[in-house]
């Protein structure tokens, strides 16, 4: 792969073109609730910390966080998924509206709960998480409704990002149909996989597993760790197997503090070290990575340029508490630092 750097000038060009792009996000939407407080004592009732409530905040989570990352980079974004008929759904729609995400593709179903993840955080540490959600796969009727909405929304779209968090929206029939629609129209299709959810992930434009997910997808044990990912024999074997078996155009394995590994058939894997200054919270970093990479490709970037840009974006959001986003200005500033 030639041209393994990205100048600030080129990054500016890509981000300017990204503001003209249109992206659809399909998948499991959630509402993230954060309860912030302080711990000064242990409960007399049980050996657990007592959190003195300070404040609470709400953010779009799951596929909704991917959509929020895209609009933060100025891309026109619409989201497609299923929500309940409940107060969490109303709150999520309101938040998405504030983040300029189009919500016309959210289908209400009174039989389902809107996914809510409640995190209790004290002194910048997560104490406990409570999940309220429906995990059953969508039935044929609901899948049909959602696919109809997606098909109608595909006009003039540059990329589609499918976000599978194992909550039932991304079923094999839905994925097969989305793949077919994108292939017919020549639209870039990215997917963030959940290996516990056995789907046929063949022939996608991009898959973005983290290290653990990559090993699970390849069905290999993760027995080695190496400070240099390119010298990690098991990781190289996993990358090769996934490229050969799933045949994505691009495989991007996110490696936390070790950055990212960009893999394409017929090319040597390319390692991009992390640019994170400080790591406060890794939740949502994968969302930022897939959003930025897909958008950069839609804006005309090469896979190497897209990977470097998404690595910078992920490096910024892990320095923030909670699921976060980055702006074009912040991204360009991070190139100044490096």
Secondary structure, DSSP 8 states (H G I E B T S, - for coil): -------HHHHHHHHHHHTT-EEEEEE-EEEEEEEEEEEEEE-SSSSSEEEEEEEEEEEEEEHHHHHHHHHHTT-EEEEEEEE-SSHHHHHHHHHHHHTTEEEEEEEE-TTS--EEEEEEEETTEEEEEEEE---S---HHHHHHHHHHHHHHTTT--EEEEE--SSSSS-HHHHHHHHHHHHHHT-EEEEE--TTS----TT-SEE--BHHHHHHHHT-------SSGGG-HHHHHHHHHHHHHH--SEEEEE-GGG-EEEE-TTS--EEE----S--S--TTHHHHHHHHHHHHHHTT--HHHHHHHHHHHHHHHTTSSSS----HHHHHHHHHH-
